[in-house]
Amino acid sequence: MRKKIYVVILLLFFNINFAQIESKIEEPKKVSQVENMIKKWYESISIRGYAQLRYNRLLETNSDLGCEQCDRSWGNNGGFFFRRGRIILSGQVHDRVFIYIQPDFASSAGTTNQLFQIRDAYFDLSLDKDREFRFRVGQSKVPYGFENMQSSQNRIALDRADAMNSAVSNERDIGVFFYWATKEKRALFKKLIDDGLKGSGDYGLFGIGLYNGQTANRSEANNNQHIVARFSYPFEFKNGQVFEAGIQGYNGKYVVNTVSASSTGVQFQNGNPEFLDQRVAASVLLYPKPFGFQAEYNVGRGPEFNVNNKIIEDTNLKGGYVQTMYMLKIKEQTLIPFAKYHWYDGGKKHELDARSYNVNDFEIGAEWQPFKNFELVADYTISSRRYEDATKVNNSQRGNLLRLQAQFNF
């Protein structure tokens, strides 16, 4: 009888231990399965980029005509020129954190080209699971103007219009921005890019921010930050056409720190290099499905060189652009003919002596994309530009030129 009891006890003991052993074996299996389901942050990072090579001297009628904003290969001694060479690292590294880092390998400083420089380095912190409310921290585009926010990889015309782009050099600055958009509208912003409709990307329906004001990769020069706000709303019609309208504005004080040598006698109004810097703008666009239309106009105040007394003054500025385009799908290829007229009357705070400008340019051209990794743009420009500083007085230039750009997307 006792033997039977011992046998039962031993069997129970071994059964219990086998169960514990099995549970210990199963536990790491379950943990490893969970680990396999969770992505490491670096597995969420994507790498892409693009490069643009230009030549601007074909059919040129005036080699003295230049455009510092467009690119420095315009005019005399210009040749082949890398306008951009970007590599983009981005990814949703956490449900609430998105990162975006974009260096450029084609920046210029004087006569030296192909320099490395950070364009974007920002982090989006979402406040909700649908990411409808988010803060953007770091160096990023300032939400002012549709064309300014539109990536140069997507833009049809080779350069942004002087009137809008003179607001923020390189379109970027360091600051903190808040964006809001519904989940549905964020999906629409993404679809406009994915479908090749030349969207601006997702900068929310409403955006507001505080930024340094001296523009990207430049140290702040005063104790005053700029504030910017923008509201834009896309309307999607039953036929799939999308119309978007927006309004935006910013206010701050800008310090002019690029002036001619003291021997030229350039002075600041009231002896102070700090100037009121404020603008308001309206934007309207019809995405090309197949016909498209785009227009923006802004007014404001800022520093401008006065050629008569060699004083950089606080003056009014105004200007805008209108553009039409038509998207043709030919099998797997895309052809987009376009025409653009832009004008500007005012100073450019980022340039030497807050250079004074009066611009009237007309462009006609086409973008051809035989496949998504290559684009070729031909842009015939008819330009009339007066741009004056202490080193260039009564400098009015007129001319025509054919500009070519090859873009490689990867």
C-alpha positions in Angstrom: 0.0 0.0 0.0 2.8 2.4 1.0 4.6 1.7 -2.3 1.5 2.6 -4.2 1.3 5.9 -2.3 5.0 6.7 -3.0 4.5 6.0 -6.7 1.5 8.4 -6.8 3.4 11.1 -5.0 6.4 10.7 -7.3 4.1 10.9 -10.4 2.4 14.0 -9.1 5.8 15.6 -8.3 7.2 14.9 -11.8 3.9 16.1 -13.4 4.1 19.4 -11.6 7.8 19.9 -12.5 7.2 18.9 -16.1 4.5 21.5 -16.2 6.8 24.2 -14.8 9.5 23.2 -17.3 7.1 23.4 -20.2 5.8 26.8 -19.0 9.4 28.1 -18.8 10.0 26.8 -22.3 6.8 28.4 -23.7 7.4 31.7 -22.0 10.5 32.7 -24.1 8.7 31.5 -27.2 5.9 34.0 -26.5 8.3 36.8 -25.8 10.3 36.2 -29.0 7.0 36.2 -31.0 6.1 39.6 -29.5 9.6 40.9 -30.2 9.3 39.8 -33.9 6.0 41.7 -34.2 7.5 45.0 -32.9 9.7 46.9 -35.4 13.0 48.3 -34.3 13.1 52.1 -34.8 15.8 51.9 -37.5 13.6 49.4 -39.5 11.1 52.3 -39.9 13.6 54.6 -41.6 13.4 55.1 -45.4 16.0 56.6 -47.6 15.3 58.4 -50.9 16.5 61.4 -52.7 16.9 63.3 -56.0 19.5 65.3 -57.9 19.1 68.2 -60.5 21.6 69.1 -63.1 21.0 72.3 -65.1 22.3 74.2 -68.1 21.0 77.8 -68.7 22.9 79.2 -71.6 21.0 78.0 -74.7 19.5 80.7 -76.9 20.8 83.3 -74.5 20.4 86.9 -75.7 22.0 88.8 -72.7 24.9 87.3 -70.7 24.6 90.1 -68.1 21.1 89.0 -67.1 21.4 87.1 -63.8 19.2 85.7 -61.0 20.9 85.0 -57.7 17.7 83.4 -56.3 17.3 81.1 -59.3 20.8 79.7 -59.4 24.3 81.2 -59.9 24.9 79.6 -63.3 22.7 82.2 -65.1 24.6 84.5 -67.4 28.2 85.2 -68.0 30.7 82.4 -67.1 27.8 80.0 -66.3 27.9 76.4 -67.3 26.6 73.0 -66.1 25.4 73.3 -62.6 24.2 71.0 -59.9 21.2 72.9 -58.5 20.3 70.3 -55.9 21.6 66.9 -54.6 19.4 65.7 -51.8 19.2 62.6 -49.7 16.2 62.2 -47.4 16.0 60.0 -44.3 12.5 59.8 -42.8 10.3 57.5 -40.8 7.7 57.0 -38.1 10.0 55.7 -35.4 7.2 55.7 -32.8 3.5 55.9 -33.0 3.8 59.6 -31.9 7.3 60.5 -33.3 8.2 61.1 -37.0 11.7 62.2 -38.1 12.8 63.9 -41.3 16.4 64.8 -42.1 17.5 66.2 -45.5 21.0 67.3 -46.3 21.9 68.9 -49.6 25.2 68.1 -51.3 24.9 70.8 -53.9 25.0 74.0 -51.8 27.2 76.9 -52.9 29.3 79.5 -51.1 30.9 82.0 -53.4 32.7 80.2 -56.2 32.8 76.9 -54.3 30.0 74.4 -55.1 28.9 70.9 -54.0 29.1 71.8 -50.3 27.3 69.7 -47.7 24.5 71.6 -45.8 21.5 70.6 -43.7 18.2 71.7 -45.3 15.7 69.9 -43.0 16.2 68.4 -39.6 12.9 68.2 -37.7 10.8 65.9 -35.5 7.0 65.7 -35.4 5.4 64.9 -32.1 1.8 63.8 -32.5 -0.6 64.5 -29.7 -3.2 61.8 -30.7 -3.2 58.3 -32.3 -4.5 59.6 -35.6 -1.7 62.3 -35.7 -4.2 65.1 -36.4 -2.6 67.4 -33.9 1.2 67.6 -33.9 4.2 69.8 -33.1 7.1 70.1 -35.5 10.4 71.0 -33.8 13.7 71.8 -35.6 14.7 73.3 -39.0 11.9 72.9 -41.5 9.9 74.9 -44.0 8.1 78.0 -42.8 4.4 77.6 -43.6 4.2 80.6 -45.9 3.1 80.2 -49.5 2.1 77.1 -51.4 5.0 77.2 -53.8 7.5 77.8 -51.0 6.3 74.6 -49.2 6.1 72.6 -52.4 9.2 70.4 -52.8 11.5 71.3 -55.7 11.3 67.6 -56.6 7.6 68.1 -57.4 7.5 71.7 -58.7 6.9 72.1 -62.4 8.7 75.5 -63.0 12.4 75.4 -62.4 12.4 78.1 -59.7 10.0 79.7 -57.2 8.6 83.1 -58.0 10.6 86.1 -56.6 7.6 87.6 -54.9 6.9 84.7 -52.6 10.4 83.2 -52.2 11.9 86.5 -51.1 10.0 86.1 -47.8 12.1 83.2 -46.5 15.4 82.3 -48.1 15.7 78.6 -48.7 12.1 78.5 -47.4 13.3 77.2 -44.0 14.2 78.3 -40.5 14.6 76.8 -37.0 11.5 77.0 -34.8 8.5 75.2 -33.3 5.3 74.8 -35.4 1.9 73.4 -34.6 -0.1 71.7 -37.4 -3.7 70.4 -37.4 -5.6 68.5 -40.1 -8.2 65.8 -40.0 -7.2 62.2 -40.9 -9.2 62.4 -44.1 -7.5 65.6 -45.3 -4.0 64.3 -44.4 -4.8 61.3 -46.6 -5.8 63.6 -49.4 -2.5 65.6 -49.1 -0.6 62.4 -49.4 -2.7 61.2 -52.4 -1.9 64.4 -54.3 1.8 63.7 -54.0 1.5 60.0 -54.7 -0.5 60.6 -57.8 2.1 63.1 -59.2 -0.3 66.1 -59.0 2.4 68.4 -57.7 1.0 68.8 -54.2 2.7 70.8 -51.4 2.8 68.0 -48.9 1.1 67.8 -45.5 1.4 71.2 -43.7 -2.0 70.8 -42.1 -5.2 72.7 -42.6 -4.1 75.1 -40.0 -0.5 75.9 -38.9 1.0 78.4 -36.5 4.7 78.7 -35.5 7.5 80.7 -33.9 10.9 80.8 -35.7 14.1 82.7 -35.6 13.5 84.8 -38.7 17.1 85.1 -40.1 16.3 81.9 -42.2 18.0 78.5 -42.5 21.5 77.9 -41.3 21.9 81.4 -40.1 22.3 82.4 -36.4 19.6 84.5 -34.9 20.6 88.2 -34.8 18.2 89.8 -32.4 15.9 89.1 -29.5 12.8 89.0 -31.6 11.3 85.8 -33.1 9.0 85.7 -36.1 5.4 84.4 -35.8 3.6 82.8 -38.8 0.1 81.4 -39.3 -1.5 79.7 -42.2 -5.0 78.3 -43.1 -5.6 76.3 -46.2 -8.4 74.0 -47.3 -8.6 71.6 -50.2 -12.1 70.9 -51.7 -12.4 67.5 -53.5 -15.3 67.4 -56.1 -17.2 64.3 -57.2 -15.3 64.2 -60.5 -12.0 63.8 -58.6 -10.9 67.4 -59.2 -9.3 69.2 -56.2 -9.3 72.9 -55.6 -7.4 74.5 -52.7 -7.4 78.0 -51.2 -5.3 79.4 -48.5 -4.3 82.5 -46.6 -1.1 83.1 -44.6 0.9 85.8 -42.9 4.0 86.4 -40.7 5.4 89.2 -38.6 8.8 89.9 -37.0 12.0 91.9 -37.2 14.9 91.1 -39.6 18.5 92.2 -39.2 20.2 93.1 -42.5 23.7 91.6 -42.2 24.9 91.5 -45.8 26.1 95.0 -46.8 28.7 96.4 -49.2 32.1 97.7 -48.0 32.0 100.8 -45.9 33.6 102.8 -48.8 30.4 102.7 -50.7 28.6 104.8 -48.1 25.6 102.5 -47.5 23.7 103.5 -44.4 20.7 102.1 -42.5 17.6 104.1 -42.0 17.8 105.6 -38.4 21.2 103.9 -38.2 19.6 100.6 -37.2 20.1 97.3 -39.2 16.9 95.9 -37.7 13.8 96.2 -39.9 10.1 95.4 -39.7 9.5 92.2 -41.7 5.8 91.4 -42.3 3.7 90.0 -45.1 0.3 88.5 -45.9 -0.5 86.3 -48.9 -3.4 84.5 -50.6 -3.0 81.2 -52.6 -5.4 79.5 -54.9 -4.8 76.4 -57.0 -6.6 73.8 -59.1 -4.6 70.6 -59.3 -3.9 69.4 -62.9 -6.6 66.7 -63.5 -5.8 67.3 -66.4 -6.0 71.1 -66.4 -4.4 73.0 -63.5 -4.1 76.6 -62.3 -2.0 78.1 -59.6 -1.7 81.7 -58.3 -0.4 83.5 -55.3 0.0 87.2 -54.3 1.5 88.9 -51.3 2.0 92.4 -49.9 4.0 93.6 -46.9 6.9 95.7 -45.6 10.6 95.0 -45.4 14.1 96.5 -46.0 15.0 97.8 -49.5 18.1 99.6 -50.9 17.3 103.2 -52.1 19.6 103.9 -55.0 19.2 107.6 -54.8 20.5 108.1 -51.3 22.3 104.8 -50.7 20.1 104.1 -47.6 18.5 100.8 -46.8 15.0 101.8 -45.9 11.8 100.2 -44.5 9.5 100.1 -47.6 6.4 98.5 -49.1 6.6 95.4 -51.3 4.2 93.5 -53.5 4.1 90.8 -56.1 2.9 87.4 -57.1 2.5 84.9 -59.9 0.0 83.0 -62.0 0.7 79.6 -63.6 -1.3 77.2 -65.9 -0.5 73.6 -66.6 -1.9 70.6 -68.3 -1.1 67.0 -67.5 -1.0 64.5 -70.4 -0.7 60.8 -69.7 0.8 58.9 -72.6 0.9 55.2 -71.7 3.4 55.1 -68.8 4.8 58.6 -69.6 3.8 62.0 -68.3 4.0 65.3 -70.1 3.1 68.6 -68.4 3.3 71.8 -70.6 3.1 75.0 -68.5 3.2 78.8 -68.6 4.0 81.1 -65.8 4.1 84.9 -65.3 5.5 86.4 -62.1 6.3 89.9 -61.0 7.8 91.6 -57.9 8.4 95.1 -56.7 10.4 95.4 -53.4 13.6 94.6 -51.6 15.2 91.2 -51.0 16.4 91.2 -47.4 18.7 88.2 -47.8 20.8 89.7 -50.6 23.5 92.3 -50.6 22.3 95.7 -49.3 18.7 94.3 -49.2 18.9 94.6 -53.0 16.1 96.5 -54.7 14.1 94.6 -57.4 11.5 95.1 -60.1 10.8 91.8 -61.8 8.6 90.9 -64.8 9.3 87.3 -66.0 7.4 85.0 -68.3 8.2 81.3 -68.7 6.8 78.7 -71.0 8.0 75.1 -71.0 7.2 71.5 -70.3 8.2 68.7 -68.0 8.6 65.2 -69.5 8.7 62.1 -67.2 9.2 58.9 -69.2 9.4 56.9 -66.0 9.3 58.0 -62.3 13.1 58.0 -61.8 13.8 60.6 -64.5 12.4 64.0 -65.4 13.5 66.5 -68.1 12.3 70.1 -68.0 12.7 72.7 -70.8 11.9 76.2 -69.7 12.1 79.2 -72.1 12.4 82.4 -70.0 11.6 86.0 -71.2 13.0 88.2 -68.4 13.0 91.8 -67.5 14.8 92.6 -64.2 16.0 95.7 -62.4 18.1 94.8 -59.4 20.2 97.4 -57.7 22.6 97.6 -54.8 25.6 99.9 -53.9 27.8 98.0 -56.4 25.2 97.9 -59.2 23.4 101.2 -59.9 20.9 101.6 -62.7 21.2 97.9 -63.4 18.3 97.0 -65.7 18.6 93.8 -67.7 16.4 92.2 -70.3 16.9 88.9 -72.1 15.7 85.5 -73.1 17.2 82.1 -72.5 16.3 78.4 -72.7 17.0 76.5 -69.5 17.3 72.7 -69.3 17.1 70.5 -66.2 17.6 66.8 -65.8 16.2 65.4 -62.5 17.0 61.9 -61.2 14.7 60.5 -58.5 15.9 57.6 -56.4 
